[in-house]
Structures are given as C-alpha cells and as structure tokens.
Amino acid sequence: MTRRLLRCCWLFFFIYGGCLSSAAAQDSVEVISLWKNGAPGFENRKNEREQAKDWWVNTINNPSLSVYPAPKDIATGAAVVICPGGGFRNLVFNAEGRDAAKFLNNIGITAFVLKYRLFRQESSPYTQKHPTEDIFRAMRLVRSFAKQYAIDTARIGVMGFSAGGEVAGWVAYRYADKNFTNGDAIDQLTARPAFQILIYPGPLAVPDSVISTAPPTFLLAANDDECCSEPVIQLVQMHRKAKVPIEMHLLAQGNHGFNMGSRSNLNSIKTWPQRMADWLKDTGWLQKK
C-alpha cells in the first residue's frame, strides 16, 4: 500500500510539475526597460522591486515594456503599446495588459504592455509628468525596435484602459510635444501613434481640442459607467469637429472595469473585443505589407 501511494504521489508531482513548467514557459516574456540606466532623475530607484498580488502590480520605479510577439505565420507587421488601468495607484497588468496582448497576438498584432509610473500610489515620488514621459518613451522605443520585431512603423498604435486610456490619450493628442527626457537617439523619433484604442478612458484623456492630424480612434465604454462614459462622448464630438476618423461603441450596461469581457455575463461585454478586431480589419491596420 505504501509503495503504491508513493508511486501515485511521484506520478502526481511529475505531471503537476510538468504543468507548472509548461505554464511558466508559456507565460515567460521578454521585459525591456524604457531606459537602460533607469528613469532619468530616478536612476537610483532602478533596482527597487515591484509589488504584485492577485490582479495588481504597483511600486513601479523602472518603467518597462513586456513583449508579446505575434505568431510568425499570422503576423501582420502591426504593433500596439498597451497601457493597463488602475487609477495610477496600481496596474491591472494581467486582465488589461497580458490578456489584451494575447487577443491582439491572435489577430496578428505584436503587443507591448507598458508598466508606467504611478503618481497616485501612497508615498509616490512621481507626478503626472512621469507616466507621460513613460508613454512617449515607449512609443519611440517600439519604433526603434521595428526591424527586430518585424514591425511596420506606419502601423504602431496605442491602447489604454481607464487610467491607461488617459496615458494613451496623452501621447495621441500631444505627440507633437518634444517631451525629451535625456535626448538620446531614441528620443528623437516620433511618438505619434498611427491609431489609438481607448476602453472606458478616464477624463484626463480628454484634451482641450483635437487637431486634424490626431490618430484615428476606436472608443468603447458602458453607458452606466459613471466615471468614463462621458469622456467617450466628449471625444466623439471633438473628433467629428476635427474631421478625424472615429468609431464609438456605447454599450447599454457593463459599468466600469470589465477588462477584456471574459468575466461578464453580458454578451455585449463578452464579445466587445471582436468589435475592436472588426475596426482594425476594416480600417486596414491588419493588412500585411
């Protein structure tokens, strides 16, 4: 009996251990720091560890990009920098970063998930200026990696959820700002996104005005979202006035923070990513070149 029990235990640990190894290998991604020596002015914080538990990550002192390449057989050459939400206190990294990246991978888009600095976290030394620096640097850095990841520089977009939608909007509407931090060769590249995708973006995403060269935009939120349905309506009006292409989906219900829709019982929420995929295809961003 003891011998049989030992054999069963060995078999369980062999299988379970193999599953863990497989899962770990599957989830292992390349992480690239935005600045080799740490964020300018905060280089001494580069090696301070992030905190992570359950759904959140915070204490980000060395902003970075996690790379999710599209499978080579379906890669289109398009790329997207994803900004998870979290109210600038946390990052909803898995549900609004990794999961979004994997969806985009499945339609041929290489994704880069941005960990930006959080200026509302308790005792944070940062201000709104710092995540702005992070998204500008991230867009330029991805552009500099075009050859390495087989990216078409004319099809690098930005995507953001909630507070991450604000971060995305800062670069989409202010891309002409120099926003240099250390003036190296990467900082001389344009930060302009070719397109942007804003999912229940916060009010800080709304600029004073939208200029005619702003990127084409996809917007989505739920009508019962007290925080973030109004910014979507404002942005639609501003884009139309500037004659900038825009598509907007205002879902009847779903509230805030439904991520990629997998946790919802509402069909419109569960399937919203397909609306985004349709837009990307219809507007030519998925066309191989």
MARFIDREN-404873 format. One record per residue (C-alpha): residue number from 1; residue in three letters; x, y, z. Coordinates in steps of 0.25 Angstrom, whole numbers, padded with zeros to 4 digits. Example, Ala and Ser with C-alpha at 12.3 -4.5 7.8 and 13.67 -1.06 7.14 Angstrom:
// MARFIDREN-404873
r resi = 1 resn = ALA px = 0049 py = -0018 pz = 0031 .
r resi = 2 resn = SER px = 0055 py = -0004 pz = 0029 .
//
This chain:
// MARFIDREN-404873
r resi = 1 resn = MET px = 0000 py = 0000 pz = 0000 .
r resi = 2 resn = THR px = 0011 py = 0010 pz = 0004 .
r resi = 3 resn = ARG px = 0019 py = 0006 pz = -0009 .
r resi = 4 resn = ARG px = 0006 py = 0009 pz = -0017 .
r resi = 5 resn = LEU px = 0004 py = 0022 pz = -0010 .
r resi = 6 resn = LEU px = 0018 py = 0027 pz = -0013 .
r resi = 7 resn = ARG px = 0016 py = 0023 pz = -0028 .
r resi = 8 resn = CYS px = 0003 py = 0031 pz = -0028 .
r resi = 9 resn = CYS px = 0010 py = 0043 pz = -0021 .
r resi = 10 resn = TRP px = 0022 py = 0042 pz = -0031 .
r resi = 11 resn = LEU px = 0013 py = 0042 pz = -0043 .
r resi = 12 resn = PHE px = 0005 py = 0054 pz = -0037 .
r resi = 13 resn = PHE px = 0017 py = 0062 pz = -0035 .
r resi = 14 resn = PHE px = 0023 py = 0058 pz = -0049 .
r resi = 15 resn = ILE px = 0010 py = 0063 pz = -0056 .
r resi = 16 resn = TYR px = 0007 py = 0075 pz = -0047 .
r resi = 17 resn = GLY px = 0022 py = 0079 pz = -0048 .
r resi = 18 resn = GLY px = 0022 py = 0078 pz = -0063 .
r resi = 19 resn = CYS px = 0009 py = 0086 pz = -0064 .
r resi = 20 resn = LEU px = 0015 py = 0097 pz = -0056 .
r resi = 21 resn = SER px = 0028 py = 0097 pz = -0064 .
r resi = 22 resn = SER px = 0020 py = 0098 pz = -0077 .
r resi = 23 resn = ALA px = 0011 py = 0109 pz = -0071 .
r resi = 24 resn = ALA px = 0023 py = 0116 pz = -0067 .
r resi = 25 resn = ALA px = 0030 py = 0115 pz = -0080 .
r resi = 26 resn = GLN px = 0017 py = 0119 pz = -0087 .
r resi = 27 resn = ASP px = 0016 py = 0132 pz = -0079 .
r resi = 28 resn = SER px = 0031 py = 0136 pz = -0079 .
r resi = 29 resn = VAL px = 0032 py = 0149 pz = -0087 .
r resi = 30 resn = GLU px = 0043 py = 0158 pz = -0091 .
r resi = 31 resn = VAL px = 0043 py = 0170 pz = -0082 .
r resi = 32 resn = ILE px = 0051 py = 0183 pz = -0087 .
r resi = 33 resn = SER px = 0054 py = 0195 pz = -0078 .
r resi = 34 resn = LEU px = 0050 py = 0208 pz = -0084 .
r resi = 35 resn = TRP px = 0063 py = 0214 pz = -0080 .
r resi = 36 resn = LYS px = 0076 py = 0205 pz = -0079 .
r resi = 37 resn = ASN px = 0081 py = 0212 pz = -0066 .
r resi = 38 resn = GLY px = 0067 py = 0215 pz = -0060 .
r resi = 39 resn = ALA px = 0057 py = 0226 pz = -0062 .
r resi = 40 resn = PRO px = 0064 py = 0240 pz = -0063 .
r resi = 41 resn = GLY px = 0065 py = 0247 pz = -0050 .
r resi = 42 resn = PHE px = 0061 py = 0234 pz = -0043 .
r resi = 43 resn = GLU px = 0073 py = 0225 pz = -0047 .
r resi = 44 resn = ASN px = 0075 py = 0221 pz = -0032 .
r resi = 45 resn = ARG px = 0062 py = 0214 pz = -0031 .
r resi = 46 resn = LYS px = 0064 py = 0205 pz = -0043 .
r resi = 47 resn = ASN px = 0066 py = 0193 pz = -0035 .
r resi = 48 resn = GLU px = 0055 py = 0195 pz = -0025 .
r resi = 49 resn = ARG px = 0045 py = 0183 pz = -0026 .
r resi = 50 resn = GLU px = 0031 py = 0184 pz = -0031 .
r resi = 51 resn = GLN px = 0020 py = 0179 pz = -0023 .
r resi = 52 resn = ALA px = 0010 py = 0169 pz = -0029 .
r resi = 53 resn = LYS px = -0002 py = 0161 pz = -0024 .
r resi = 54 resn = ASP px = -0015 py = 0155 pz = -0030 .
r resi = 55 resn = TRP px = -0019 py = 0165 pz = -0040 .
r resi = 56 resn = TRP px = -0010 py = 0177 pz = -0038 .
r resi = 57 resn = VAL px = 0005 py = 0182 pz = -0039 .
r resi = 58 resn = ASN px = 0010 py = 0194 pz = -0033 .
r resi = 59 resn = THR px = 0023 py = 0201 pz = -0028 .
r resi = 60 resn = ILE px = 0028 py = 0203 pz = -0042 .
r resi = 61 resn = ASN px = 0041 py = 0210 pz = -0042 .
r resi = 62 resn = ASN px = 0047 py = 0204 pz = -0054 .
r resi = 63 resn = PRO px = 0037 py = 0206 pz = -0065 .
r resi = 64 resn = SER px = 0037 py = 0195 pz = -0075 .
r resi = 65 resn = LEU px = 0031 py = 0188 pz = -0087 .
r resi = 66 resn = SER px = 0027 py = 0173 pz = -0087 .
r resi = 67 resn = VAL px = 0027 py = 0168 pz = -0101 .
r resi = 68 resn = TYR px = 0017 py = 0159 pz = -0107 .
r resi = 69 resn = PRO px = 0021 py = 0156 pz = -0122 .
r resi = 70 resn = ALA px = 0010 py = 0151 pz = -0131 .
r resi = 71 resn = PRO px = 0012 py = 0137 pz = -0137 .
r resi = 72 resn = LYS px = 0020 py = 0138 pz = -0149 .
r resi = 73 resn = ASP px = 0010 py = 0131 pz = -0158 .
r resi = 74 resn = ILE px = -0001 py = 0141 pz = -0156 .
r resi = 75 resn = ALA px = 0008 py = 0154 pz = -0152 .
r resi = 76 resn = THR px = 0003 py = 0166 pz = -0160 .
r resi = 77 resn = GLY px = 0014 py = 0175 pz = -0156 .
r resi = 78 resn = ALA px = 0005 py = 0184 pz = -0147 .
r resi = 79 resn = ALA px = 0008 py = 0187 pz = -0133 .
r resi = 80 resn = VAL px = 0001 py = 0193 pz = -0121 .
r resi = 81 resn = VAL px = 0006 py = 0198 pz = -0108 .
r resi = 82 resn = ILE px = -0004 py = 0195 pz = -0097 .
r resi = 83 resn = CYS px = -0006 py = 0203 pz = -0084 .
r resi = 84 resn = PRO px = -0014 py = 0196 pz = -0073 .
r resi = 85 resn = GLY px = -0022 py = 0203 pz = -0064 .
r resi = 86 resn = GLY px = -0023 py = 0204 pz = -0049 .
r resi = 87 resn = GLY px = -0025 py = 0218 pz = -0045 .
r resi = 88 resn = PHE px = -0010 py = 0222 pz = -0044 .
r resi = 89 resn = ARG px = -0009 py = 0214 pz = -0031 .
r resi = 90 resn = ASN px = -0008 py = 0200 pz = -0037 .
r resi = 91 resn = LEU px = -0007 py = 0194 pz = -0051 .
r resi = 92 resn = VAL px = -0017 py = 0183 pz = -0055 .
r resi = 93 resn = PHE px = -0006 py = 0176 pz = -0062 .
r resi = 94 resn = ASN px = -0012 py = 0163 pz = -0065 .
r resi = 95 resn = ALA px = -0026 py = 0166 pz = -0069 .
r resi = 96 resn = GLU px = -0023 py = 0179 pz = -0076 .
r resi = 97 resn = GLY px = -0009 py = 0176 pz = -0081 .
r resi = 98 resn = ARG px = -0006 py = 0162 pz = -0083 .
r resi = 99 resn = ASP px = -0020 py = 0157 pz = -0087 .
r resi = 100 resn = ALA px = -0021 py = 0169 pz = -0097 .
r resi = 101 resn = ALA px = -0007 py = 0165 pz = -0103 .
r resi = 102 resn = LYS px = -0011 py = 0151 pz = -0105 .
r resi = 103 resn = PHE px = -0024 py = 0155 pz = -0112 .
r resi = 104 resn = LEU px = -0016 py = 0164 pz = -0121 .
r resi = 105 resn = ASN px = -0006 py = 0153 pz = -0124 .
r resi = 106 resn = ASN px = -0017 py = 0145 pz = -0129 .
r resi = 107 resn = ILE px = -0021 py = 0155 pz = -0140 .
r resi = 108 resn = GLY px = -0006 py = 0157 pz = -0144 .
r resi = 109 resn = ILE px = -0002 py = 0169 pz = -0135 .
r resi = 110 resn = THR px = 0011 py = 0169 pz = -0127 .
r resi = 111 resn = ALA px = 0008 py = 0175 pz = -0114 .
r resi = 112 resn = PHE px = 0016 py = 0183 pz = -0103 .
r resi = 113 resn = VAL px = 0010 py = 0184 pz = -0089 .
r resi = 114 resn = LEU px = 0015 py = 0197 pz = -0082 .
r resi = 115 resn = LYS px = 0018 py = 0197 pz = -0068 .
r resi = 116 resn = TYR px = 0017 py = 0212 pz = -0065 .
r resi = 117 resn = ARG px = 0020 py = 0220 pz = -0052 .
r resi = 118 resn = LEU px = 0008 py = 0222 pz = -0042 .
r resi = 119 resn = PHE px = 0007 py = 0236 pz = -0037 .
r resi = 120 resn = ARG px = -0005 py = 0234 pz = -0028 .
r resi = 121 resn = GLN px = 0001 py = 0222 pz = -0021 .
r resi = 122 resn = GLU px = 0003 py = 0225 pz = -0006 .
r resi = 123 resn = SER px = 0017 py = 0232 pz = -0004 .
r resi = 124 resn = SER px = 0019 py = 0232 pz = -0019 .
r resi = 125 resn = PRO px = 0030 py = 0242 pz = -0023 .
r resi = 126 resn = TYR px = 0024 py = 0244 pz = -0037 .
r resi = 127 resn = THR px = 0015 py = 0253 pz = -0043 .
r resi = 128 resn = GLN px = 0006 py = 0253 pz = -0055 .
r resi = 129 resn = LYS px = 0018 py = 0257 pz = -0063 .
r resi = 130 resn = HIS px = 0025 py = 0243 pz = -0061 .
r resi = 131 resn = PRO px = 0015 py = 0234 pz = -0067 .
r resi = 132 resn = THR px = 0014 py = 0244 pz = -0079 .
r resi = 133 resn = GLU px = 0029 py = 0242 pz = -0081 .
r resi = 134 resn = ASP px = 0028 py = 0227 pz = -0080 .
r resi = 135 resn = ILE px = 0017 py = 0226 pz = -0091 .
r resi = 136 resn = PHE px = 0025 py = 0236 pz = -0100 .
r resi = 137 resn = ARG px = 0038 py = 0227 pz = -0098 .
r resi = 138 resn = ALA px = 0030 py = 0214 pz = -0100 .
r resi = 139 resn = MET px = 0025 py = 0219 pz = -0114 .
r resi = 140 resn = ARG px = 0039 py = 0223 pz = -0118 .
r resi = 141 resn = LEU px = 0045 py = 0211 pz = -0113 .
r resi = 142 resn = VAL px = 0036 py = 0201 pz = -0120 .
r resi = 143 resn = ARG px = 0038 py = 0209 pz = -0133 .
r resi = 144 resn = SER px = 0053 py = 0207 pz = -0131 .
r resi = 145 resn = PHE px = 0051 py = 0192 pz = -0130 .
r resi = 146 resn = ALA px = 0043 py = 0191 pz = -0143 .
r resi = 147 resn = LYS px = 0054 py = 0183 pz = -0150 .
r resi = 148 resn = GLN px = 0056 py = 0174 pz = -0138 .
r resi = 149 resn = TYR px = 0041 py = 0170 pz = -0137 .
r resi = 150 resn = ALA px = 0037 py = 0172 pz = -0152 .
r resi = 151 resn = ILE px = 0028 py = 0184 pz = -0149 .
r resi = 152 resn = ASP px = 0023 py = 0193 pz = -0159 .
r resi = 153 resn = THR px = 0026 py = 0207 pz = -0154 .
r resi = 154 resn = ALA px = 0014 py = 0213 pz = -0160 .
r resi = 155 resn = ARG px = 0005 py = 0203 pz = -0152 .
r resi = 156 resn = ILE px = 0009 py = 0205 pz = -0138 .
r resi = 157 resn = GLY px = -0003 py = 0208 pz = -0129 .
r resi = 158 resn = VAL px = -0006 py = 0211 pz = -0115 .
r resi = 159 resn = MET px = -0017 py = 0204 pz = -0106 .
r resi = 160 resn = GLY px = -0022 py = 0208 pz = -0092 .
r resi = 161 resn = PHE px = -0032 py = 0204 pz = -0081 .
r resi = 162 resn = SER px = -0037 py = 0214 pz = -0071 .
r resi = 163 resn = ALA px = -0025 py = 0222 pz = -0065 .
r resi = 164 resn = GLY px = -0017 py = 0215 pz = -0076 .
r resi = 165 resn = GLY px = -0027 py = 0221 pz = -0086 .
r resi = 166 resn = GLU px = -0022 py = 0235 pz = -0081 .
r resi = 167 resn = VAL px = -0008 py = 0231 pz = -0083 .
r resi = 168 resn = ALA px = -0011 py = 0226 pz = -0097 .
r resi = 169 resn = GLY px = -0018 py = 0239 pz = -0100 .
r resi = 170 resn = TRP px = -0007 py = 0248 pz = -0095 .
r resi = 171 resn = VAL px = 0002 py = 0243 pz = -0106 .
r resi = 172 resn = ALA px = -0009 py = 0242 pz = -0116 .
r resi = 173 resn = TYR px = -0013 py = 0257 pz = -0114 .
r resi = 174 resn = ARG px = 0001 py = 0263 pz = -0110 .
r resi = 175 resn = TYR px = 0010 py = 0255 pz = -0119 .
r resi = 176 resn = ALA px = 0016 py = 0267 pz = -0125 .
r resi = 177 resn = ASP px = 0021 py = 0271 pz = -0111 .
r resi = 178 resn = LYS px = 0036 py = 0269 pz = -0110 .
r resi = 179 resn = ASN px = 0035 py = 0262 pz = -0097 .
r resi = 180 resn = PHE px = 0050 py = 0258 pz = -0097 .
r resi = 181 resn = THR px = 0056 py = 0253 pz = -0084 .
r resi = 182 resn = ASN px = 0070 py = 0250 pz = -0088 .
r resi = 183 resn = GLY px = 0071 py = 0254 pz = -0102 .
r resi = 184 resn = ASP px = 0077 py = 0241 pz = -0107 .
r resi = 185 resn = ALA px = 0075 py = 0236 pz = -0122 .
r resi = 186 resn = ILE px = 0062 py = 0229 pz = -0118 .
r resi = 187 resn = ASP px = 0056 py = 0241 pz = -0112 .
r resi = 188 resn = GLN px = 0058 py = 0248 pz = -0126 .
r resi = 189 resn = LEU px = 0048 py = 0238 pz = -0132 .
r resi = 190 resn = THR px = 0033 py = 0242 pz = -0134 .
r resi = 191 resn = ALA px = 0024 py = 0237 pz = -0123 .
r resi = 192 resn = ARG px = 0011 py = 0239 pz = -0131 .
r resi = 193 resn = PRO px = 0002 py = 0226 pz = -0131 .
r resi = 194 resn = ALA px = -0003 py = 0222 pz = -0144 .
r resi = 195 resn = PHE px = -0017 py = 0219 pz = -0137 .
r resi = 196 resn = GLN px = -0022 py = 0218 pz = -0123 .
r resi = 197 resn = ILE px = -0032 py = 0209 pz = -0116 .
r resi = 198 resn = LEU px = -0038 py = 0215 pz = -0103 .
r resi = 199 resn = ILE px = -0046 py = 0206 pz = -0094 .
r resi = 200 resn = TYR px = -0054 py = 0213 pz = -0083 .
r resi = 201 resn = PRO px = -0043 py = 0224 pz = -0083 .
r resi = 202 resn = GLY px = -0043 py = 0234 pz = -0071 .
r resi = 203 resn = PRO px = -0046 py = 0249 pz = -0072 .
r resi = 204 resn = LEU px = -0031 py = 0252 pz = -0073 .
r resi = 205 resn = ALA px = -0031 py = 0246 pz = -0087 .
r resi = 206 resn = VAL px = -0040 py = 0258 pz = -0092 .
r resi = 207 resn = PRO px = -0031 py = 0269 pz = -0098 .
r resi = 208 resn = ASP px = -0034 py = 0284 pz = -0099 .
r resi = 209 resn = SER px = -0036 py = 0281 pz = -0114 .
r resi = 210 resn = VAL px = -0034 py = 0270 pz = -0124 .
r resi = 211 resn = ILE px = -0025 py = 0274 pz = -0136 .
r resi = 212 resn = SER px = -0027 py = 0269 pz = -0150 .
r resi = 213 resn = THR px = -0015 py = 0261 pz = -0150 .
r resi = 214 resn = ALA px = -0019 py = 0253 pz = -0138 .
r resi = 215 resn = PRO px = -0019 py = 0238 pz = -0140 .
r resi = 216 resn = PRO px = -0032 py = 0230 pz = -0144 .
r resi = 217 resn = THR px = -0038 py = 0225 pz = -0131 .
r resi = 218 resn = PHE px = -0047 py = 0214 pz = -0126 .
r resi = 219 resn = LEU px = -0055 py = 0217 pz = -0113 .
r resi = 220 resn = LEU px = -0063 py = 0207 pz = -0105 .
r resi = 221 resn = ALA px = -0070 py = 0209 pz = -0091 .
r resi = 222 resn = ALA px = -0083 py = 0205 pz = -0084 .
r resi = 223 resn = ASN px = -0094 py = 0215 pz = -0083 .
r resi = 224 resn = ASP px = -0095 py = 0212 pz = -0068 .
r resi = 225 resn = ASP px = -0081 py = 0215 pz = -0065 .
r resi = 226 resn = GLU px = -0082 py = 0228 pz = -0056 .
r resi = 227 resn = CYS px = -0067 py = 0230 pz = -0058 .
r resi = 228 resn = CYS px = -0064 py = 0228 pz = -0072 .
r resi = 229 resn = SER px = -0076 py = 0229 pz = -0082 .
r resi = 230 resn = GLU px = -0075 py = 0244 pz = -0082 .
r resi = 231 resn = PRO px = -0061 py = 0245 pz = -0087 .
r resi = 232 resn = VAL px = -0064 py = 0236 pz = -0099 .
r resi = 233 resn = ILE px = -0076 py = 0244 pz = -0103 .
r resi = 234 resn = GLN px = -0067 py = 0257 pz = -0102 .
r resi = 235 resn = LEU px = -0056 py = 0251 pz = -0110 .
r resi = 236 resn = VAL px = -0066 py = 0246 pz = -0121 .
r resi = 237 resn = GLN px = -0071 py = 0261 pz = -0122 .
r resi = 238 resn = MET px = -0057 py = 0266 pz = -0123 .
r resi = 239 resn = HIS px = -0052 py = 0256 pz = -0133 .
r resi = 240 resn = ARG px = -0064 py = 0259 pz = -0142 .
r resi = 241 resn = LYS px = -0062 py = 0274 pz = -0141 .
r resi = 242 resn = ALA px = -0047 py = 0272 pz = -0145 .
r resi = 243 resn = LYS px = -0051 py = 0262 pz = -0156 .
r resi = 244 resn = VAL px = -0042 py = 0251 pz = -0150 .
r resi = 245 resn = PRO px = -0048 py = 0237 pz = -0153 .
r resi = 246 resn = ILE px = -0054 py = 0231 pz = -0141 .
r resi = 247 resn = GLU px = -0063 py = 0219 pz = -0137 .
r resi = 248 resn = MET px = -0070 py = 0219 pz = -0124 .
r resi = 249 resn = HIS px = -0078 py = 0207 pz = -0116 .
r resi = 250 resn = LEU px = -0086 py = 0212 pz = -0104 .
r resi = 251 resn = LEU px = -0091 py = 0199 pz = -0098 .
r resi = 252 resn = ALA px = -0104 py = 0199 pz = -0091 .
r resi = 253 resn = GLN px = -0098 py = 0193 pz = -0078 .
r resi = 254 resn = GLY px = -0086 py = 0187 pz = -0072 .
r resi = 255 resn = ASN px = -0081 py = 0198 pz = -0063 .
r resi = 256 resn = HIS px = -0066 py = 0200 pz = -0061 .
r resi = 257 resn = GLY px = -0054 py = 0191 pz = -0061 .
r resi = 258 resn = PHE px = -0060 py = 0179 pz = -0070 .
r resi = 259 resn = ASN px = -0046 py = 0177 pz = -0076 .
r resi = 260 resn = MET px = -0046 py = 0168 pz = -0088 .
r resi = 261 resn = GLY px = -0060 py = 0164 pz = -0084 .
r resi = 262 resn = SER px = -0057 py = 0149 pz = -0080 .
r resi = 263 resn = ARG px = -0063 py = 0151 pz = -0066 .
r resi = 264 resn = SER px = -0076 py = 0157 pz = -0070 .
r resi = 265 resn = ASN px = -0090 py = 0150 pz = -0073 .
r resi = 266 resn = LEU px = -0094 py = 0161 pz = -0083 .
r resi = 267 resn = ASN px = -0092 py = 0156 pz = -0097 .
r resi = 268 resn = SER px = -0089 py = 0171 pz = -0102 .
r resi = 269 resn = ILE px = -0077 py = 0171 pz = -0092 .
r resi = 270 resn = LYS px = -0072 py = 0157 pz = -0094 .
r resi = 271 resn = THR px = -0071 py = 0160 pz = -0109 .
r resi = 272 resn = TRP px = -0066 py = 0174 pz = -0109 .
r resi = 273 resn = PRO px = -0052 py = 0171 pz = -0113 .
r resi = 274 resn = GLN px = -0058 py = 0166 pz = -0127 .
r resi = 275 resn = ARG px = -0063 py = 0180 pz = -0129 .
r resi = 276 resn = MET px = -0049 py = 0185 pz = -0128 .
r resi = 277 resn = ALA px = -0044 py = 0174 pz = -0137 .
r resi = 278 resn = ASP px = -0054 py = 0177 pz = -0147 .
r resi = 279 resn = TRP px = -0050 py = 0192 pz = -0147 .
r resi = 280 resn = LEU px = -0035 py = 0189 pz = -0148 .
r resi = 281 resn = LYS px = -0038 py = 0180 pz = -0160 .
r resi = 282 resn = ASP px = -0048 py = 0189 pz = -0167 .
r resi = 283 resn = THR px = -0038 py = 0201 pz = -0166 .
r resi = 284 resn = GLY px = -0027 py = 0194 pz = -0172 .
r resi = 285 resn = TRP px = -0018 py = 0192 pz = -0159 .
r resi = 286 resn = LEU px = -0017 py = 0177 pz = -0161 .
r resi = 287 resn = GLN px = -0013 py = 0177 pz = -0176 .
r resi = 288 resn = LYS px = 0000 py = 0171 pz = -0178 .
r resi = 289 resn = LYS px = 0010 py = 0179 pz = -0185 .
//
